[in-house]
Amino acid sequence: MHDAARIILYGLLATASPVTLLATLVVLGSGRGRTNGAAFGVAFVSAQAVAFLVALFIGSALSEGGHETATAYLEVGAGALLLVIAARARPPHHPRRAESSPRTEALFARLARLSPRAAFGIGLPLGFGAKRFALTILAASTVALDSLSPAENIGLAVVYVVVSTLVVSVPVTVYLLFGARADDVIGRAKTWIAANEELLTFITALALGTLILLDGIVRLTV
């Protein structure tokens, strides 16, 4: 697999997060969707960009001497972990009725008067999460192994950050464009995601876990 394709794959894996999407929709539906969404989005994207820079240093150390097999083993481990997650969330799971759980409703209530400062504070840790950071290390290791020019490194970094933050940037951009007209759609989407979180987790973990596991195996055998 071409390295640019790997970067996109890692980005898709990072952005395929029902929890992050649900958090984004909650922020957008908090009453001040435009300001809160902008603050949340800036924090999330900034944290992801910083995480990539940190991971690039780690990936460079990991890849020192051309130890590409280390990154391949990380891929195999990450893919296997995702398949375990998929197995735990596998059907038959009957979707809950189209209503949020009491716990989710309580979360919505707590965020009803969310301030932009608080939204920024929520976006930072989500953009620098453990699962996301592990994938960022894989992406940065791929970049480090290529021995590319600084411009090419920056280009691949931008590609990863853009793809890995689509789960936040797309809904925030849509809300910035349409504002309160999107409130009804946001509300329905929150309810649906909360009711189908296990199914979404199963589909994304199975598909992306299989891809990343196979890619790691191929890298070890060639």
DRENPA-3360 file (N, C-alpha, C; in nm, 2 decimals, always signed):
BEGIN
1 = MHDAARII = +0.09/-0.12/+0.00/+0.00/+0.00/+0.00/+0.09/+0.12/+0.00 ~ +0.06/+0.22/-0.08/+0.13/+0.34/-0.09/+0.12/+0.42/+0.04 ~ +0.23/+0.49/+0.08/+0.23/+0.55/+0.21/+0.12/+0.66/+0.23 ~ +0.09/+0.73/+0.12/-0.02/+0.83/+0.12/-0.15/+0.76/+0.15 ~ -0.17/+0.64/+0.09/-0.29/+0.57/+0.12/-0.29/+0.52/+0.27 ~ -0.18/+0.48/+0.32/-0.17/+0.45/+0.46/-0.21/+0.56/+0.55 ~ -0.16/+0.68/+0.52/-0.19/+0.80/+0.60/-0.34/+0.82/+0.60 ~ -0.40/+0.81/+0.48/-0.55/+0.83/+0.47/-0.62/+0.72/+0.55;
9 = LYGLLATA = -0.57/+0.60/+0.54/-0.63/+0.49/+0.62/-0.63/+0.52/+0.77 ~ -0.51/+0.56/+0.82/-0.50/+0.59/+0.96/-0.59/+0.71/+1.00 ~ -0.60/+0.80/+0.91/-0.69/+0.92/+0.93/-0.84/+0.88/+0.94 ~ -0.88/+0.79/+0.85/-1.02/+0.74/+0.85/-1.04/+0.66/+0.98 ~ -0.95/+0.58/+1.02/-0.96/+0.50/+1.14/-0.98/+0.59/+1.26 ~ -0.90/+0.70/+1.27/-0.91/+0.80/+1.38/-1.04/+0.87/+1.38 ~ -1.09/+0.90/+1.26/-1.21/+0.99/+1.25/-1.34/+0.90/+1.27 ~ -1.33/+0.77/+1.26/-1.44/+0.68/+1.27/-1.47/+0.66/+1.42;
17 = SPVTLLAT = -1.52/+0.76/+1.49/-1.55/+0.75/+1.63/-1.69/+0.80/+1.66 ~ -1.78/+0.71/+1.69/-1.92/+0.75/+1.72/-1.92/+0.84/+1.85 ~ -1.83/+0.81/+1.94/-1.83/+0.89/+2.06/-1.79/+1.04/+2.04 ~ -1.69/+1.06/+1.95/-1.65/+1.19/+1.92/-1.76/+1.26/+1.84 ~ -1.82/+1.19/+1.75/-1.93/+1.25/+1.67/-2.04/+1.29/+1.76 ~ -2.08/+1.21/+1.86/-2.18/+1.24/+1.95/-2.15/+1.36/+2.03 ~ -2.02/+1.37/+2.08/-1.98/+1.48/+2.16/-1.99/+1.61/+2.07 ~ -1.95/+1.60/+1.95/-1.96/+1.72/+1.86/-2.10/+1.77/+1.84;
25 = LVVLGSGR = -2.20/+1.67/+1.82/-2.34/+1.71/+1.81/-2.39/+1.77/+1.94 ~ -2.35/+1.72/+2.05/-2.40/+1.77/+2.18/-2.35/+1.92/+2.19 ~ -2.23/+1.94/+2.16/-2.17/+2.08/+2.16/-2.25/+2.17/+2.07 ~ -2.28/+2.12/+1.95/-2.35/+2.21/+1.85/-2.49/+2.23/+1.89 ~ -2.55/+2.14/+1.97/-2.69/+2.16/+2.02/-2.70/+2.22/+2.16 ~ -2.59/+2.28/+2.20/-2.59/+2.33/+2.34/-2.65/+2.47/+2.36 ~ -2.70/+2.53/+2.25/-2.77/+2.66/+2.26/-2.69/+2.77/+2.20 ~ -2.56/+2.76/+2.19/-2.48/+2.86/+2.12/-2.39/+2.78/+2.03;
33 = GRTNGAAF = -2.46/+2.71/+1.93/-2.39/+2.62/+1.84/-2.27/+2.68/+1.77 ~ -2.29/+2.80/+1.71/-2.19/+2.85/+1.63/-2.06/+2.88/+1.71 ~ -2.07/+2.96/+1.82/-1.95/+2.99/+1.90/-1.89/+2.87/+1.97 ~ -1.98/+2.79/+2.03/-1.93/+2.67/+2.09/-1.87/+2.57/+1.99 ~ -1.94/+2.55/+1.88/-1.88/+2.46/+1.78/-1.75/+2.51/+1.72 ~ -1.74/+2.64/+1.70/-1.61/+2.69/+1.65/-1.50/+2.67/+1.75 ~ -1.53/+2.70/+1.88/-1.43/+2.68/+1.99/-1.39/+2.53/+2.00 ~ -1.49/+2.45/+2.00/-1.46/+2.30/+2.00/-1.38/+2.25/+1.89;
41 = GVAFVSAQ = -1.42/+2.30/+1.77/-1.35/+2.26/+1.65/-1.20/+2.30/+1.64 ~ -1.18/+2.43/+1.68/-1.04/+2.48/+1.68/-0.96/+2.40/+1.78 ~ -1.01/+2.37/+1.90/-0.94/+2.30/+2.00/-0.91/+2.16/+1.95 ~ -1.01/+2.09/+1.89/-0.99/+1.95/+1.85/-0.88/+1.94/+1.74 ~ -0.89/+2.03/+1.64/-0.80/+2.02/+1.53/-0.66/+2.06/+1.58 ~ -0.65/+2.16/+1.66/-0.52/+2.21/+1.71/-0.45/+2.09/+1.79 ~ -0.53/+2.03/+1.88/-0.48/+1.92/+1.96/-0.43/+1.80/+1.87 ~ -0.51/+1.78/+1.76/-0.46/+1.67/+1.67/-0.33/+1.71/+1.60;
49 = AVAFLVAL = -0.32/+1.83/+1.56/-0.20/+1.88/+1.49/-0.08/+1.87/+1.59 ~ -0.10/+1.91/+1.71/+0.01/+1.90/+1.81/+0.05/+1.75/+1.83 ~ -0.06/+1.67/+1.84/-0.03/+1.53/+1.86/+0.05/+1.47/+1.75 ~ +0.02/+1.51/+1.63/+0.10/+1.46/+1.52/+0.25/+1.50/+1.53 ~ +0.27/+1.63/+1.56/+0.41/+1.67/+1.58/+0.48/+1.59/+1.68 ~ +0.42/+1.57/+1.80/+0.48/+1.49/+1.90/+0.50/+1.34/+1.86 ~ +0.40/+1.29/+1.79/+0.41/+1.15/+1.74/+0.52/+1.14/+1.63 ~ +0.54/+1.25/+1.56/+0.65/+1.24/+1.45/+0.79/+1.23/+1.52;
57 = FIGSALSE = +0.81/+1.29/+1.63/+0.93/+1.27/+1.70/+0.94/+1.13/+1.75 ~ +0.83/+1.08/+1.81/+0.83/+0.94/+1.86/+0.85/+0.84/+1.74 ~ +0.78/+0.87/+1.63/+0.79/+0.78/+1.51/+0.93/+0.78/+1.45 ~ +0.99/+0.90/+1.46/+1.13/+0.91/+1.40/+1.22/+0.83/+1.49 ~ +1.21/+0.83/+1.62/+1.29/+0.75/+1.70/+1.26/+0.60/+1.68 ~ +1.13/+0.57/+1.67/+1.09/+0.43/+1.65/+1.15/+0.37/+1.51 ~ +1.15/+0.46/+1.41/+1.19/+0.42/+1.28/+1.34/+0.44/+1.26 ~ +1.42/+0.48/+1.35/+1.56/+0.51/+1.34/+1.63/+0.38/+1.29;
65 = GGHETATA = +1.71/+0.40/+1.19/+1.78/+0.28/+1.13/+1.69/+0.20/+1.04 ~ +1.58/+0.25/+1.00/+1.50/+0.18/+0.90/+1.42/+0.06/+0.95 ~ +1.39/+0.06/+1.08/+1.32/-0.05/+1.14/+1.17/-0.04/+1.11 ~ +1.14/-0.07/+0.98/+1.00/-0.06/+0.94/+0.91/-0.17/+1.00 ~ +0.98/-0.28/+1.04/+0.90/-0.39/+1.10/+0.84/-0.35/+1.23 ~ +0.90/-0.25/+1.30/+0.84/-0.21/+1.42/+0.70/-0.15/+1.40 ~ +0.69/-0.06/+1.29/+0.57/+0.00/+1.26/+0.47/-0.11/+1.21 ~ +0.52/-0.21/+1.14/+0.43/-0.31/+1.09/+0.37/-0.39/+1.21;
73 = YLEVGAGA = +0.45/-0.42/+1.31/+0.40/-0.49/+1.43/+0.30/-0.40/+1.50 ~ +0.32/-0.27/+1.50/+0.22/-0.19/+1.56/+0.09/-0.19/+1.49 ~ +0.10/-0.20/+1.35/-0.02/-0.21/+1.27/-0.10/-0.34/+1.30 ~ -0.02/-0.45/+1.31/-0.09/-0.58/+1.34/-0.16/-0.57/+1.48 ~ -0.09/-0.51/+1.58/-0.15/-0.50/+1.71/-0.27/-0.42/+1.71 ~ -0.26/-0.30/+1.64/-0.38/-0.21/+1.64/-0.50/-0.28/+1.56 ~ -0.47/-0.35/+1.45/-0.57/-0.42/+1.38/-0.64/-0.52/+1.46 ~ -0.55/-0.60/+1.53/-0.61/-0.71/+1.61/-0.70/-0.65/+1.73;
81 = LLLVIAAR = -0.65/-0.54/+1.79/-0.73/-0.48/+1.89/-0.87/-0.43/+1.84 ~ -0.87/-0.38/+1.72/-0.99/-0.33/+1.66/-1.09/-0.45/+1.63 ~ -1.03/-0.56/+1.59/-1.12/-0.68/+1.57/-1.17/-0.73/+1.70 ~ -1.10/-0.72/+1.81/-1.15/-0.76/+1.94/-1.27/-0.67/+1.98 ~ -1.25/-0.54/+1.95/-1.35/-0.44/+1.98/-1.48/-0.48/+1.90 ~ -1.46/-0.51/+1.77/-1.57/-0.55/+1.68/-1.64/-0.67/+1.73 ~ -1.56/-0.77/+1.78/-1.62/-0.89/+1.83/-1.71/-0.87/+1.95 ~ -1.66/-0.78/+2.04/-1.74/-0.75/+2.16/-1.87/-0.67/+2.13;
89 = ARPPHHPR = -1.87/-0.60/+2.01/-1.99/-0.52/+1.98/-2.07/-0.59/+1.86 ~ -2.03/-0.71/+1.83/-2.09/-0.78/+1.71/-2.24/-0.80/+1.73 ~ -2.32/-0.81/+1.62/-2.46/-0.84/+1.63/-2.47/-0.99/+1.67 ~ -2.59/-1.04/+1.72/-2.71/-0.96/+1.72/-2.72/-0.86/+1.83 ~ -2.73/-0.74/+1.80/-2.76/-0.63/+1.89/-2.88/-0.56/+1.84 ~ -2.99/-0.56/+1.91/-3.11/-0.49/+1.87/-3.10/-0.34/+1.91 ~ -3.10/-0.25/+1.81/-3.09/-0.11/+1.84/-3.20/-0.07/+1.95 ~ -3.16/+0.01/+2.04/-3.25/+0.07/+2.13/-3.35/+0.15/+2.06;
97 = RAESSPRT = -3.46/+0.18/+2.13/-3.56/+0.26/+2.07/-3.50/+0.40/+2.05 ~ -3.56/+0.47/+1.96/-3.50/+0.60/+1.91/-3.52/+0.71/+2.02 ~ -3.45/+0.68/+2.13/-3.44/+0.77/+2.24/-3.31/+0.75/+2.32 ~ -3.26/+0.86/+2.38/-3.14/+0.85/+2.45/-3.15/+0.79/+2.58 ~ -3.04/+0.73/+2.63/-3.05/+0.67/+2.76/-3.05/+0.78/+2.87 ~ -3.09/+0.74/+2.99/-3.09/+0.84/+3.10/-2.95/+0.91/+3.12 ~ -2.85/+0.82/+3.10/-2.71/+0.88/+3.12/-2.68/+0.98/+3.01 ~ -2.72/+0.95/+2.89/-2.70/+1.04/+2.78/-2.78/+1.17/+2.80;
105 = EALFARLA = -2.90/+1.15/+2.84/-2.99/+1.27/+2.86/-2.93/+1.36/+2.97 ~ -2.87/+1.30/+3.07/-2.81/+1.38/+3.18/-2.69/+1.45/+3.12 ~ -2.61/+1.39/+3.03/-2.50/+1.46/+2.97/-2.55/+1.58/+2.89 ~ -2.66/+1.56/+2.81/-2.72/+1.67/+2.73/-2.76/+1.78/+2.82 ~ -2.82/+1.75/+2.94/-2.87/+1.85/+3.03/-2.75/+1.93/+3.09 ~ -2.64/+1.86/+3.12/-2.53/+1.93/+3.18/-2.46/+2.03/+3.08 ~ -2.47/+1.99/+2.95/-2.41/+2.08/+2.85/-2.51/+2.18/+2.79 ~ -2.62/+2.19/+2.84/-2.73/+2.28/+2.78/-2.68/+2.42/+2.78;
113 = RLSPRAAF = -2.60/+2.46/+2.89/-2.56/+2.60/+2.89/-2.40/+2.61/+2.88 ~ -2.35/+2.53/+2.79/-2.21/+2.52/+2.77/-2.16/+2.65/+2.72 ~ -2.04/+2.69/+2.77/-1.98/+2.82/+2.72/-1.87/+2.78/+2.62 ~ -1.83/+2.88/+2.54/-1.72/+2.86/+2.44/-1.59/+2.81/+2.51 ~ -1.56/+2.87/+2.63/-1.44/+2.82/+2.70/-1.45/+2.68/+2.74 ~ -1.57/+2.64/+2.79/-1.58/+2.50/+2.82/-1.58/+2.41/+2.70 ~ -1.64/+2.45/+2.59/-1.63/+2.37/+2.47/-1.49/+2.36/+2.42 ~ -1.41/+2.46/+2.43/-1.27/+2.45/+2.40/-1.20/+2.34/+2.48;
121 = GIGLPLGF = -1.23/+2.35/+2.61/-1.17/+2.25/+2.71/-1.21/+2.11/+2.68 ~ -1.33/+2.09/+2.62/-1.38/+1.95/+2.59/-1.30/+1.90/+2.46 ~ -1.28/+2.00/+2.37/-1.22/+1.96/+2.24/-1.08/+1.92/+2.25 ~ -1.00/+1.98/+2.34/-0.86/+1.95/+2.36/-0.83/+1.80/+2.39 ~ -0.89/+1.75/+2.50/-0.86/+1.60/+2.53/-0.91/+1.51/+2.42 ~ -1.02/+1.54/+2.36/-1.07/+1.45/+2.25/-0.97/+1.45/+2.13 ~ -0.91/+1.56/+2.10/-0.82/+1.57/+1.99/-0.68/+1.50/+2.02 ~ -0.66/+1.47/+2.15/-0.53/+1.41/+2.19/-0.56/+1.29/+2.27;
129 = GAKRFALT = -0.66/+1.21/+2.23/-0.70/+1.09/+2.31/-0.60/+0.97/+2.29 ~ -0.62/+0.87/+2.37/-0.52/+0.76/+2.37/-0.53/+0.68/+2.24 ~ -0.65/+0.64/+2.20/-0.67/+0.57/+2.07/-0.62/+0.65/+1.96 ~ -0.66/+0.78/+1.95/-0.63/+0.86/+1.84/-0.48/+0.88/+1.84 ~ -0.41/+0.90/+1.95/-0.27/+0.92/+1.96/-0.19/+0.80/+1.91 ~ -0.24/+0.68/+1.94/-0.18/+0.55/+1.90/-0.18/+0.55/+1.74 ~ -0.29/+0.59/+1.68/-0.30/+0.59/+1.54/-0.21/+0.70/+1.48 ~ -0.20/+0.81/+1.55/-0.12/+0.92/+1.50/+0.03/+0.88/+1.50;
137 = ILAASTVA = +0.07/+0.80/+1.60/+0.20/+0.74/+1.60/+0.23/+0.66/+1.48 ~ +0.13/+0.57/+1.45/+0.14/+0.49/+1.33/+0.16/+0.58/+1.20 ~ +0.08/+0.68/+1.19/+0.09/+0.77/+1.07/+0.22/+0.84/+1.07 ~ +0.26/+0.89/+1.19/+0.39/+0.96/+1.19/+0.51/+0.87/+1.16 ~ +0.50/+0.75/+1.21/+0.61/+0.65/+1.18/+0.62/+0.63/+1.03 ~ +0.51/+0.62/+0.96/+0.51/+0.60/+0.82/+0.57/+0.72/+0.75 ~ +0.54/+0.84/+0.79/+0.61/+0.96/+0.74/+0.76/+0.95/+0.76 ~ +0.80/+0.92/+0.89/+0.94/+0.92/+0.92/+1.02/+0.82/+0.84;
145 = LDSLSPAE = +0.96/+0.70/+0.81/+1.03/+0.60/+0.74/+1.06/+0.64/+0.59 ~ +0.98/+0.73/+0.54/+0.99/+0.76/+0.40/+1.12/+0.85/+0.37 ~ +1.18/+0.92/+0.47/+1.29/+1.01/+0.44/+1.25/+1.11/+0.34 ~ +1.14/+1.17/+0.35/+1.09/+1.27/+0.25/+1.15/+1.40/+0.28 ~ +1.12/+1.50/+0.19/+1.16/+1.63/+0.21/+1.07/+1.70/+0.31 ~ +1.11/+1.81/+0.37/+1.02/+1.88/+0.47/+0.89/+1.91/+0.41 ~ +0.88/+1.96/+0.28/+0.76/+1.99/+0.22/+0.67/+1.87/+0.21 ~ +0.72/+1.76/+0.17/+0.64/+1.64/+0.16/+0.59/+1.59/+0.30;
153 = NIGLAVVY = +0.68/+1.60/+0.40/+0.64/+1.57/+0.54/+0.52/+1.65/+0.58 ~ +0.53/+1.78/+0.55/+0.42/+1.88/+0.59/+0.29/+1.84/+0.51 ~ +0.31/+1.80/+0.38/+0.19/+1.77/+0.30/+0.12/+1.65/+0.36 ~ +0.19/+1.54/+0.40/+0.13/+1.42/+0.45/+0.07/+1.45/+0.59 ~ +0.14/+1.54/+0.67/+0.09/+1.57/+0.80/-0.05/+1.64/+0.78 ~ -0.06/+1.73/+0.69/-0.18/+1.81/+0.66/-0.29/+1.71/+0.62 ~ -0.26/+1.61/+0.53/-0.35/+1.52/+0.49/-0.41/+1.44/+0.61 ~ -0.32/+1.39/+0.70/-0.36/+1.32/+0.81/-0.45/+1.40/+0.91;
161 = VVVSTLVV = -0.41/+1.52/+0.94/-0.49/+1.60/+1.03/-0.63/+1.63/+0.97 ~ -0.63/+1.66/+0.84/-0.76/+1.69/+0.78/-0.85/+1.57/+0.78 ~ -0.80/+1.45/+0.74/-0.89/+1.33/+0.74/-0.93/+1.29/+0.88 ~ -0.83/+1.29/+0.97/-0.86/+1.24/+1.11/-0.95/+1.33/+1.18 ~ -0.97/+1.45/+1.14/-1.06/+1.55/+1.21/-1.20/+1.57/+1.14 ~ -1.22/+1.49/+1.03/-1.35/+1.51/+0.96/-1.47/+1.49/+1.05 ~ -1.46/+1.40/+1.15/-1.57/+1.37/+1.23/-1.62/+1.50/+1.31 ~ -1.53/+1.59/+1.33/-1.56/+1.72/+1.39/-1.58/+1.83/+1.29;
169 = SVPVTVYL = -1.49/+1.84/+1.20/-1.49/+1.96/+1.11/-1.61/+1.96/+1.02 ~ -1.66/+1.85/+0.97/-1.77/+1.85/+0.88/-1.90/+1.90/+0.95 ~ -1.94/+1.84/+1.07/-2.06/+1.89/+1.13/-2.05/+2.03/+1.18 ~ -1.93/+2.07/+1.23/-1.91/+2.21/+1.27/-1.93/+2.30/+1.16 ~ -1.87/+2.27/+1.04/-1.88/+2.36/+0.92/-2.02/+2.37/+0.88 ~ -2.09/+2.26/+0.87/-2.23/+2.26/+0.83/-2.31/+2.35/+0.93 ~ -2.28/+2.34/+1.06/-2.36/+2.42/+1.15/-2.32/+2.57/+1.14 ~ -2.20/+2.60/+1.11/-2.16/+2.74/+1.09/-2.23/+2.80/+0.97;
177 = LFGARADD = -2.25/+2.71/+0.87/-2.32/+2.76/+0.75/-2.47/+2.78/+0.77 ~ -2.53/+2.68/+0.84/-2.68/+2.68/+0.85/-2.74/+2.72/+0.98 ~ -2.65/+2.73/+1.08/-2.70/+2.78/+1.21/-2.82/+2.70/+1.27 ~ -2.91/+2.78/+1.33/-3.02/+2.72/+1.39/-3.11/+2.63/+1.30 ~ -3.10/+2.65/+1.17/-3.18/+2.57/+1.08/-3.14/+2.42/+1.09 ~ -3.02/+2.40/+1.14/-2.97/+2.26/+1.15/-3.00/+2.20/+1.29 ~ -3.06/+2.27/+1.38/-3.09/+2.22/+1.51/-3.17/+2.09/+1.51 ~ -3.27/+2.09/+1.43/-3.36/+1.97/+1.42/-3.28/+1.85/+1.38;
185 = VIGRAKTW = -3.20/+1.87/+1.27/-3.12/+1.76/+1.22/-3.02/+1.71/+1.33 ~ -2.96/+1.81/+1.40/-2.86/+1.78/+1.50/-2.93/+1.69/+1.61 ~ -3.05/+1.73/+1.65/-3.12/+1.66/+1.76/-3.15/+1.52/+1.72 ~ -3.20/+1.50/+1.59/-3.23/+1.36/+1.55/-3.11/+1.28/+1.53 ~ -3.00/+1.34/+1.49/-2.87/+1.27/+1.47/-2.82/+1.22/+1.61 ~ -2.83/+1.31/+1.71/-2.78/+1.27/+1.84/-2.86/+1.15/+1.89 ~ -2.99/+1.15/+1.88/-3.07/+1.04/+1.93/-3.04/+0.91/+1.85 ~ -3.02/+0.92/+1.72/-2.99/+0.80/+1.64/-2.86/+0.74/+1.68;
193 = IAANEELL = -2.76/+0.83/+1.69/-2.62/+0.78/+1.72/-2.62/+0.71/+1.86 ~ -2.69/+0.78/+1.96/-2.69/+0.72/+2.09/-2.76/+0.58/+2.09 ~ -2.86/+0.57/+2.01/-2.93/+0.44/+2.00/-2.86/+0.33/+1.92 ~ -2.77/+0.37/+1.84/-2.70/+0.27/+1.75/-2.55/+0.27/+1.77 ~ -2.50/+0.32/+1.88/-2.36/+0.33/+1.90/-2.28/+0.20/+1.89 ~ -2.34/+0.09/+1.94/-2.28/-0.04/+1.93/-2.27/-0.09/+1.79 ~ -2.37/-0.07/+1.71/-2.37/-0.11/+1.57/-2.26/-0.03/+1.49 ~ -2.26/+0.10/+1.52/-2.16/+0.18/+1.45/-2.02/+0.14/+1.49;
201 = TFITALAL = -2.00/+0.11/+1.61/-1.87/+0.07/+1.66/-1.83/-0.06/+1.59 ~ -1.92/-0.16/+1.58/-1.89/-0.29/+1.52/-1.85/-0.27/+1.37 ~ -1.93/-0.19/+1.30/-1.90/-0.17/+1.16/-1.76/-0.11/+1.13 ~ -1.74/+0.00/+1.20/-1.61/+0.07/+1.18/-1.49/-0.01/+1.23 ~ -1.51/-0.07/+1.34/-1.39/-0.15/+1.40/-1.36/-0.27/+1.31 ~ -1.47/-0.34/+1.26/-1.45/-0.45/+1.18/-1.38/-0.42/+1.04 ~ -1.44/-0.31/+0.97/-1.39/-0.28/+0.84/-1.24/-0.22/+0.85 ~ -1.22/-0.13/+0.94/-1.09/-0.06/+0.94/-0.99/-0.15/+1.01;
209 = GTLILLDG = -1.03/-0.23/+1.11/-0.94/-0.32/+1.18/-0.89/-0.43/+1.08 ~ -0.98/-0.48/+0.99/-0.94/-0.58/+0.89/-0.83/-0.52/+0.80 ~ -0.86/-0.39/+0.75/-0.77/-0.33/+0.66/-0.63/-0.31/+0.72 ~ -0.63/-0.26/+0.84/-0.50/-0.22/+0.90/-0.42/-0.35/+0.94 ~ -0.49/-0.45/+0.98/-0.43/-0.58/+1.01/-0.37/-0.64/+0.89 ~ -0.44/-0.65/+0.78/-0.39/-0.70/+0.65/-0.27/-0.62/+0.60 ~ -0.28/-0.49/+0.61/-0.17/-0.41/+0.57/-0.04/-0.44/+0.65 ~ -0.06/-0.45/+0.78/+0.06/-0.49/+0.87/+0.12/-0.62/+0.83;
217 = IVRLTV = +0.03/-0.72/+0.81/+0.08/-0.85/+0.77/+0.16/-0.85/+0.64 ~ +0.10/-0.77/+0.54/+0.17/-0.76/+0.41/+0.31/-0.69/+0.43 ~ +0.32/-0.59/+0.52/+0.45/-0.53/+0.54/+0.55/-0.62/+0.60 ~ +0.50/-0.72/+0.68/+0.59/-0.81/+0.75/+0.64/-0.92/+0.65 ~ +0.56/-0.94/+0.55/+0.59/-1.06/+0.46/+0.67/-1.02/+0.33 ~ +0.67/-0.89/+0.30/+0.74/-0.85/+0.18/+0.89/-0.81/+0.21;
% end
